[in-house]
Amino acid sequence: MDRRSLIKNAGIAGVLAAGVAPAVHAQAAVRWRLASSFPKSLDTIFGAADTFSKAVKAMSGGKFEVSVHAAGELMPAFGVVDGVQQGSIECAHTAPYYFFGKDETFALGCAIPFGLNSRQMTAWMYEGNGMKLMREFYAKYNIVNFPGGNTGAQMGGWYRKEIKTLADMKGLKMRIGGFGGKVLEKLGSVPQNIPGGEIYQALEKGTIDAAEWVGPYDDQKLGFNKVAPFYYYPGWWEGGPELDFFINNKAFEALTPEYKAIVEAAAAQAHTTMQARYDALNPIALKQLVGAKTKLRPFPKDVMNAAFKASMALYDELSAKNENWKKIYADYSKFRADQNLWFRFTEASFDKFMQDQKL
């Protein structure tokens, strides 16, 4: 009888009585380094990598360890794709849309303006064609991806001056991560891609006029309310941004089947835990920010309409010139249409009723 049959038929008690250790304990020790695109001070978004690391170690009985390094320790926040691609690190935890400059298609693995919400993104990845299509694309960069968290719908950022009409967006210098900046350019704004740890200083000095990060919990920790009083919503460019674990293909393929399964399970745990933390912590932080005189504002309707129109036009332009984008966006957009039809009758109508009750 082979080892697998023995474990299956005898159960753990029988295995131990027979003196045969479960397969995972027979594995060789593995040590990986993970480079994050985030600072340690952001315990929610950086914390997903810690959750992953601890789960890998626990499930492997300490045989497989992943050391987690904050942005700047091993490489810059926006250098992690190059690091994974070249094999100088085994894995990274990042927001794929940071790398749209390499190819706009990276954004589809994270968030695009007026895209999928967090539940829809997870559904596309795990039960739609998202994982398959994105892995085909990431293979060009020697990367194997696993979903690694989601913030849920984000806020629209902090502004030094009030936004009353679309005209107020013209000339606005705004820190915005990833792909949303391409749409803001069409509205006349000037996007700036600045790592999270450097935003406060730029906003305080007036180098930028506005900045978005994630939502109340992280934004409060970074202190943006002290230098920009207006807080806008919703973050139409990030309805459900997915973080990813990017793993070097050779490093992943060198793992045993058991260790590959552990990586997948640990990533799924981190994915679920990260959004749960945001959903639990954001309401409290928002109340505190409003209590500290933050001026909460919805984006004007003309801004939303113009941004939506510009986004759809941009996607048409990209489909005409980028074959990678065209292939994946065709599937993404169909999935989005079906999801919105379903959510219109269920989630959206239920949420609207409950929010109207003001419980």
C-alpha positions as CSV (number, residue, x, y, z in Angstrom):
1,M,0.0,0.0,0.0
2,D,1.4,3.4,-0.9
3,R,1.6,6.4,1.5
4,R,-1.4,8.2,0.1
5,S,-3.6,5.1,0.3
6,L,-2.4,4.4,3.8
7,I,-3.3,7.9,5.0
8,K,-6.7,7.9,3.3
9,N,-7.8,4.5,4.6
10,A,-6.2,4.4,8.1
11,G,-6.9,7.9,9.2
12,I,-4.5,10.0,11.3
13,A,-4.6,7.6,14.3
14,G,-3.7,4.6,12.1
15,V,-1.0,6.6,10.3
16,L,0.7,7.5,13.6
17,A,0.3,4.0,14.9
18,A,2.0,2.7,11.8
19,G,4.9,5.2,12.4
20,V,4.3,7.1,9.1
21,A,4.2,10.9,9.3
22,P,1.7,12.8,7.2
23,A,3.2,13.8,3.8
24,V,3.5,17.5,4.6
25,H,5.9,16.7,7.5
26,A,8.2,14.8,5.2
27,Q,8.7,17.9,3.0
28,A,12.1,19.6,2.8
29,A,12.3,23.0,4.5
30,V,11.5,26.0,2.2
31,R,12.3,29.7,2.9
32,W,10.8,32.4,0.8
33,R,11.0,36.2,0.9
34,L,7.9,38.3,0.2
35,A,8.2,42.0,-0.7
36,S,5.1,44.1,0.0
37,S,4.2,47.3,-1.7
38,F,2.9,48.7,1.6
39,P,4.3,50.1,4.9
40,K,4.0,48.1,8.1
41,S,2.0,51.0,9.6
42,L,-1.0,50.0,7.5
43,D,-1.9,46.9,9.5
44,T,-4.9,46.0,7.3
45,I,-3.4,46.0,3.8
46,F,0.1,45.1,4.8
47,G,-1.4,42.6,7.3
48,A,-2.7,40.4,4.5
49,A,0.9,39.4,3.8
50,D,1.4,38.6,7.5
51,T,-1.8,36.5,7.5
52,F,-0.5,34.6,4.5
53,S,2.9,34.0,6.0
54,K,1.6,32.7,9.4
55,A,-0.9,30.4,7.6
56,V,1.8,28.9,5.4
57,K,4.0,28.3,8.4
58,A,1.2,26.8,10.5
59,M,-0.1,24.5,7.8
60,S,3.4,23.2,7.0
61,G,4.3,22.5,10.6
62,G,7.0,25.2,10.4
63,K,8.7,23.6,7.4
64,F,7.7,26.4,4.9
65,E,8.4,29.9,6.1
66,V,7.8,33.2,4.2
67,S,9.5,36.3,5.6
68,V,7.5,39.5,5.0
69,H,9.3,42.7,4.1
70,A,7.6,46.1,3.9
71,A,8.0,48.5,1.0
72,G,11.5,49.8,0.7
73,E,13.2,47.0,2.8
74,L,14.1,44.8,-0.1
75,M,13.0,47.0,-3.0
76,P,10.8,50.0,-3.7
77,A,7.0,49.6,-3.5
78,F,6.7,49.7,-7.2
79,G,9.6,47.5,-7.9
80,V,8.1,44.2,-6.8
81,V,6.9,42.9,-10.2
82,D,10.5,43.3,-11.5
83,G,11.7,41.5,-8.4
84,V,9.4,38.5,-8.9
85,Q,9.9,38.4,-12.6
86,Q,13.7,38.3,-12.3
87,G,13.5,35.8,-9.4
88,S,15.4,38.1,-6.9
89,I,12.4,37.4,-4.6
90,E,10.0,34.5,-4.6
91,C,6.8,36.4,-4.1
92,A,5.2,39.8,-3.6
93,H,2.0,41.3,-2.2
94,T,0.8,44.2,-4.2
95,A,-2.0,46.0,-6.1
96,P,-1.7,44.8,-9.7
97,Y,-2.9,48.1,-11.2
98,Y,0.2,49.8,-9.9
99,F,1.9,48.3,-13.0
100,F,-0.4,49.5,-15.7
101,G,2.5,51.3,-17.2
102,K,4.0,48.0,-18.2
103,D,0.6,47.0,-19.8
104,E,-2.8,48.4,-19.0
105,T,-4.0,44.8,-18.6
106,F,-2.5,44.6,-15.1
107,A,-5.4,46.8,-14.0
108,L,-8.0,44.2,-14.8
109,G,-6.5,42.0,-12.1
110,C,-7.1,44.7,-9.5
111,A,-9.7,47.4,-10.3
112,I,-10.8,49.6,-13.1
113,P,-13.1,52.6,-12.9
114,F,-16.7,51.5,-12.8
115,G,-15.7,47.9,-12.6
116,L,-16.6,44.9,-10.5
117,N,-17.3,45.3,-6.8
118,S,-15.4,43.0,-4.3
119,R,-17.8,40.1,-4.3
120,Q,-18.1,40.2,-8.1
121,M,-14.3,40.4,-8.5
122,T,-13.9,37.3,-6.3
123,A,-16.6,35.5,-8.3
124,W,-14.9,36.3,-11.6
125,M,-11.6,35.1,-10.3
126,Y,-12.7,31.9,-8.6
127,E,-15.8,30.9,-10.6
128,G,-15.5,32.8,-13.8
129,N,-12.6,33.0,-16.2
130,G,-10.7,35.7,-14.3
131,M,-8.0,33.5,-12.8
132,K,-7.4,31.6,-16.0
133,L,-7.2,34.7,-18.2
134,M,-5.0,36.7,-15.8
135,R,-2.6,33.8,-15.3
136,E,-2.2,33.5,-19.0
137,F,-1.3,37.2,-19.0
138,Y,1.0,37.1,-15.9
139,A,2.9,34.2,-17.4
140,K,4.5,36.7,-19.7
141,Y,6.2,38.1,-16.5
142,N,7.0,34.7,-15.0
143,I,4.3,35.3,-12.4
144,V,1.7,33.0,-10.9
145,N,-1.0,35.0,-9.1
146,F,-3.4,34.3,-6.2
147,P,-6.0,36.7,-4.9
148,G,-4.6,38.3,-1.8
149,G,-7.3,40.5,-0.3
150,N,-9.8,43.2,-1.2
151,T,-10.6,46.5,0.5
152,G,-14.2,46.7,-0.7
153,A,-15.4,49.9,-2.4
154,Q,-13.1,52.7,-1.5
155,M,-13.6,56.4,-0.7
156,G,-13.0,59.1,-3.3
157,G,-10.2,60.8,-1.5
158,W,-9.2,64.0,0.4
159,Y,-9.3,67.4,-1.2
160,R,-7.9,70.7,0.0
161,K,-10.7,72.6,-1.8
162,E,-14.4,71.7,-2.4
163,I,-15.4,70.0,-5.7
164,K,-18.6,71.7,-6.7
165,T,-18.7,71.0,-10.5
166,L,-16.7,69.1,-13.1
167,A,-14.8,72.3,-13.8
168,D,-13.2,72.0,-10.4
169,M,-11.5,68.8,-11.5
170,K,-9.5,70.7,-14.2
171,G,-5.8,71.2,-13.3
172,L,-6.3,69.3,-10.0
173,K,-3.0,67.5,-9.0
174,M,-4.2,64.3,-7.4
175,R,-2.4,61.3,-6.0
176,I,-4.2,58.3,-7.3
177,G,-3.0,54.7,-7.5
178,G,-3.0,52.8,-10.7
179,F,-5.4,53.0,-13.6
180,G,-7.9,55.6,-12.3
181,G,-5.4,58.4,-13.2
182,K,-5.9,57.7,-17.0
183,V,-9.6,58.6,-16.6
184,L,-8.8,61.7,-14.4
185,E,-6.5,62.9,-17.2
186,K,-9.5,62.9,-19.5
187,L,-11.3,65.1,-17.0
188,G,-8.4,67.6,-17.1
189,S,-6.8,66.5,-13.8
190,V,-3.1,65.7,-13.3
191,P,-2.6,62.3,-11.7
192,Q,0.4,61.5,-9.5
193,N,1.4,57.9,-8.6
194,I,2.9,58.2,-5.1
195,P,3.5,55.4,-2.6
196,G,1.3,55.4,0.5
197,G,4.0,56.3,2.9
198,E,4.8,59.6,1.0
199,I,1.3,60.9,0.4
200,Y,0.8,63.0,3.7
201,Q,3.9,65.1,3.1
202,A,3.0,65.8,-0.5
203,L,-0.5,66.9,0.5
204,E,0.7,68.9,3.5
205,K,3.2,70.8,1.3
206,G,0.7,71.5,-1.4
207,T,2.7,69.5,-4.0
208,I,-0.6,67.8,-4.7
209,D,-4.2,69.2,-4.3
210,A,-5.9,65.9,-3.4
211,A,-5.1,62.3,-2.6
212,E,-6.9,59.0,-2.4
213,W,-5.7,56.0,-0.5
214,V,-8.2,53.4,0.7
215,G,-10.9,54.3,3.2
216,P,-11.5,55.7,6.7
217,Y,-9.4,53.3,8.7
218,D,-6.2,53.6,6.7
219,D,-6.8,57.3,5.9
220,Q,-7.2,58.2,9.5
221,K,-4.0,56.4,10.4
222,L,-2.2,58.4,7.7
223,G,-3.7,61.6,9.0
224,F,-5.0,63.0,5.8
225,N,-7.9,64.8,7.5
226,K,-5.3,67.1,9.2
227,V,-4.2,68.6,5.8
228,A,-7.3,68.3,3.6
229,P,-10.8,68.9,5.0
230,F,-13.0,67.5,2.2
231,Y,-13.6,63.8,2.0
232,Y,-15.4,62.6,-1.1
233,Y,-17.3,59.4,-2.1
234,P,-17.5,57.0,-3.7
235,G,-14.2,55.9,-5.1
236,W,-15.6,55.2,-8.6
237,W,-12.2,54.0,-9.8
238,E,-12.1,51.3,-7.1
239,G,-15.4,49.6,-6.6
240,G,-13.6,46.3,-5.5
241,P,-9.8,46.4,-5.8
242,E,-8.2,43.0,-5.4
243,L,-4.7,42.7,-4.0
244,D,-2.6,39.8,-5.3
245,F,0.2,37.5,-4.2
246,F,2.6,37.4,-7.2
247,I,4.8,34.3,-7.1
248,N,7.8,33.6,-9.3
249,N,6.8,30.8,-11.6
250,K,10.0,28.8,-11.1
251,A,9.7,29.1,-7.3
252,F,6.1,27.9,-7.4
253,E,6.7,25.0,-9.7
254,A,9.6,23.9,-7.5
255,L,7.1,23.3,-4.7
256,T,5.6,19.9,-3.9
257,P,1.9,19.4,-4.6
258,E,1.3,19.7,-0.8
259,Y,3.1,23.0,-0.5
260,K,1.3,24.4,-3.6
261,A,-2.0,23.5,-1.9
262,I,-0.8,25.3,1.3
263,V,0.1,28.5,-0.7
264,E,-3.4,28.5,-2.3
265,A,-5.2,27.9,1.0
266,A,-3.1,30.6,2.8
267,A,-3.8,33.1,0.1
268,A,-7.5,32.4,0.3
269,Q,-7.4,33.0,4.0
270,A,-5.6,36.3,3.6
271,H,-8.0,37.3,0.9
272,T,-11.1,36.8,3.1
273,T,-9.5,38.2,6.3
274,M,-8.4,41.5,4.7
275,Q,-11.8,42.6,3.6
276,A,-13.4,41.4,6.9
277,R,-11.0,43.7,8.7
278,Y,-11.8,46.7,6.5
279,D,-15.6,46.1,6.8
280,A,-15.3,45.9,10.6
281,L,-12.9,48.9,11.1
282,N,-14.1,51.4,8.5
283,P,-17.4,52.4,10.1
284,I,-15.8,53.3,13.4
285,A,-13.1,55.3,11.7
286,L,-15.6,57.2,9.6
287,K,-17.6,58.2,12.6
288,Q,-14.4,59.5,14.3
289,L,-13.3,61.4,11.2
290,V,-16.7,63.1,10.9
291,G,-16.6,63.9,14.6
292,A,-13.2,65.6,14.0
293,K,-14.9,68.0,11.5
294,T,-14.1,66.1,8.3
295,K,-16.5,67.4,5.6
296,L,-18.0,64.4,3.9
297,R,-19.2,65.1,0.4
298,P,-20.6,63.0,-2.6
299,F,-19.0,63.6,-5.9
300,P,-21.2,66.0,-8.0
301,K,-23.4,64.2,-10.6
302,D,-21.6,65.8,-13.5
303,V,-18.3,64.5,-12.3
304,M,-19.7,60.9,-12.0
305,N,-21.3,61.1,-15.4
306,A,-18.2,62.5,-17.1
307,A,-16.0,60.0,-15.5
308,F,-18.2,57.1,-16.5
309,K,-18.3,58.3,-20.1
310,A,-14.6,58.8,-20.2
311,S,-14.0,55.3,-18.7
312,M,-16.1,53.5,-21.3
313,A,-14.3,55.5,-24.1
314,L,-10.9,54.5,-22.7
315,Y,-11.8,50.9,-22.6
316,D,-12.9,51.0,-26.3
317,E,-9.6,52.7,-27.2
318,L,-7.6,50.1,-25.3
319,S,-9.5,47.2,-27.0
320,A,-8.5,48.6,-30.3
321,K,-4.8,48.7,-29.7
322,N,-4.0,46.2,-26.9
323,E,-4.7,42.6,-27.7
324,N,-4.1,41.5,-24.1
325,W,-6.6,44.0,-22.8
326,K,-9.1,43.2,-25.6
327,K,-9.2,39.5,-24.8
328,I,-9.6,39.8,-21.0
329,Y,-11.8,42.9,-21.0
330,A,-14.3,41.2,-23.3
331,D,-14.9,38.5,-20.7
332,Y,-14.7,40.9,-17.8
333,S,-17.3,43.2,-19.2
334,K,-19.8,40.4,-20.0
335,F,-19.4,39.1,-16.4
336,R,-19.9,42.7,-15.1
337,A,-23.1,43.1,-17.0
338,D,-24.5,39.8,-15.7
339,Q,-23.5,40.6,-12.2
340,N,-25.1,44.0,-12.3
341,L,-28.3,42.6,-13.5
342,W,-28.4,40.1,-10.6
343,F,-27.3,42.5,-8.0
344,R,-29.9,45.1,-9.1
345,F,-32.7,42.8,-7.9
346,T,-30.9,41.4,-4.8
347,E,-28.0,43.0,-3.1
348,A,-28.6,46.5,-4.3
349,S,-32.3,46.6,-3.5
350,F,-31.8,45.0,-0.1
351,D,-28.9,47.3,0.8
352,K,-30.9,50.4,-0.3
353,F,-33.9,49.4,1.9
354,M,-31.8,48.7,4.9
355,Q,-29.8,52.0,4.6
356,D,-33.0,53.9,4.3
357,Q,-34.1,52.6,7.7
358,K,-31.2,54.4,9.3
359,L,-30.8,51.7,12.0
